[in-house]
Amino acid sequence: MKSALRNDLERLRRDALSERHRHAFEAGRAKQPAIAAHADAASVLAMPDDEAEGTYASREALTRAIITEHRASREALWASVLLVAYYPMLSRLRHRLVSGAVPRGELDQGV
């Protein structure tokens, strides 16, 4: 059975890639050069997977641009993109957390 966190992240991925957020994505592209380099949200979501050392600066710039857009516009798209893009890191963190006193669902929420 999949964890609640994984299910939520899959739902967020589908939502971030949906057409309903196209306007928010295009608005972000118009304001942020790091986002403008990407044709769509799928391209943005693929960027953190590129672990080549030479892409570090562009990945950092993209993360900063997404955070800036999230803070400025409060569009749900940007929070979803960040969560989905950094899921591998969040998943590793979650699997390191063990607690007999805190239910699994609460640990998922904490992450």
TIKEGU-222460 format. One record per residue (C-alpha): x, y, z; residue in one letter; chain. Coordinates in Angstrom, 2 decimals. Each point is the difference from the previous one (the first is absolute). Layout:
N
- x,y,z,rest,kette
- X,Y,Z,A,A
...
***
This chain:
111
- x,y,z,rest,kette
- 0.00,0.00,0.00,M,A
- 1.31,3.42,-0.88,K,A
- 0.58,2.54,2.71,S,A
- -2.35,2.94,0.34,A,A
- 2.88,2.33,-0.87,L,A
- 0.73,-1.83,-3.26,R,A
- -3.69,0.02,-0.96,N,A
- -0.23,3.73,0.70,D,A
- 3.11,0.71,-2.03,L,A
- -1.28,-1.98,-2.98,E,A
- -3.22,2.02,0.15,R,A
- 2.01,3.23,0.20,L,A
- 2.11,-1.03,-3.03,R,A
- -3.11,-0.61,-2.10,R,A
- -1.45,3.31,1.14,D,A
- 3.21,1.96,-0.70,A,A
- 0.09,-1.42,-3.52,L,A
- -3.65,0.76,-0.69,S,A
- -1.14,2.76,-2.31,E,A
- -1.79,1.81,2.81,R,A
- 3.35,1.38,1.17,H,A
- 1.24,1.05,-3.45,R,A
- -0.78,3.67,0.64,H,A
- 1.93,0.04,3.29,A,A
- 2.94,-1.75,-1.67,F,A
- 0.07,2.48,-2.88,E,A
- -0.18,2.93,2.44,A,A
- 2.98,-1.44,1.86,G,A
- 1.92,-0.47,-3.23,R,A
- -0.58,3.64,-0.87,A,A
- 1.53,1.17,3.28,K,A
- 2.70,-2.56,0.76,Q,A
- 2.83,-0.71,-2.49,P,A
- 0.78,-3.35,1.65,A,A
- -3.60,-1.13,-0.62,I,A
- -0.09,1.57,-3.48,A,A
- 2.64,-2.51,-1.09,A,A
- -2.63,-2.75,0.36,H,A
- -2.86,-0.59,-2.42,A,A
- -2.33,-1.53,2.56,D,A
- -0.37,-1.27,3.56,A,A
- 1.20,-3.48,-1.03,A,A
- 3.34,1.50,-1.01,S,A
- 0.26,1.83,3.32,V,A
- -0.79,-3.20,1.91,L,A
- 2.73,-1.89,-1.86,A,A
- 2.74,2.51,0.83,M,A
- 0.75,-1.08,3.61,P,A
- 0.55,-3.56,-1.27,D,A
- 3.05,1.19,-1.93,D,A
- 2.69,-0.54,2.60,E,A
- 2.91,1.02,-2.23,A,A
- 2.34,2.32,1.87,E,A
- -0.08,2.52,-2.83,G,A
- -3.75,0.51,0.40,T,A
- 0.12,0.93,3.67,Y,A
- -0.17,3.77,-0.59,A,A
- -2.95,-0.27,-2.39,S,A
- -1.86,-2.37,2.35,R,A
- 0.55,2.39,2.89,E,A
- -1.15,2.97,-2.11,A,A
- -3.11,-1.93,-1.03,L,A
- -0.81,-0.89,3.61,T,A
- 0.41,3.62,1.05,R,A
- -2.21,1.17,-2.88,A,A
- -2.74,-2.46,0.93,I,A
- 0.12,1.07,3.64,I,A
- -0.14,3.66,-1.08,T,A
- -3.05,-0.68,-2.17,E,A
- -1.69,-1.92,2.76,H,A
- 0.50,2.84,2.45,R,A
- -1.06,2.68,-2.48,A,A
- -3.00,-1.67,-1.60,S,A
- -1.12,-2.53,2.63,R,A
- -0.97,-2.28,-2.92,E,A
- -0.30,-3.64,1.09,A,A
- 1.98,-1.05,-3.06,L,A
- 3.31,1.16,1.44,W,A
- -0.37,-1.81,3.32,A,A
- -0.99,-3.14,-1.89,S,A
- 3.01,0.27,-2.31,V,A
- 2.37,0.36,2.95,L,A
- -1.49,-2.95,1.87,L,A
- 0.01,-2.27,-3.04,V,A
- 3.48,1.02,-1.13,A,A
- 1.49,-0.62,3.42,Y,A
- -1.96,-3.17,0.75,Y,A
- 3.09,-2.24,-0.09,P,A
- 1.64,2.07,2.74,M,A
- -3.24,0.12,2.00,L,A
- -0.45,-3.74,-0.38,S,A
- 3.50,-0.76,1.27,R,A
- -0.61,2.28,2.96,L,A
- -3.34,-1.63,0.75,R,A
- 1.47,-3.50,-0.08,H,A
- 2.68,1.00,2.48,R,A
- -2.62,1.12,2.52,L,A
- -1.08,-2.73,2.37,V,A
- -2.23,0.54,2.97,S,A
- -2.14,-2.25,2.11,G,A
- -1.72,3.01,1.53,A,A
- -1.02,1.75,-3.23,V,A
- -2.34,-1.65,-2.54,P,A
- 1.23,-0.43,-3.60,R,A
- -2.50,2.51,-1.34,G,A
- 1.28,2.68,2.35,E,A
- 3.58,-0.71,-1.05,L,A
- -1.07,0.40,-3.63,D,A
- -1.61,3.33,0.84,Q,A
- 3.11,1.13,1.87,G,A
- 2.16,-0.65,-3.03,V,A
***
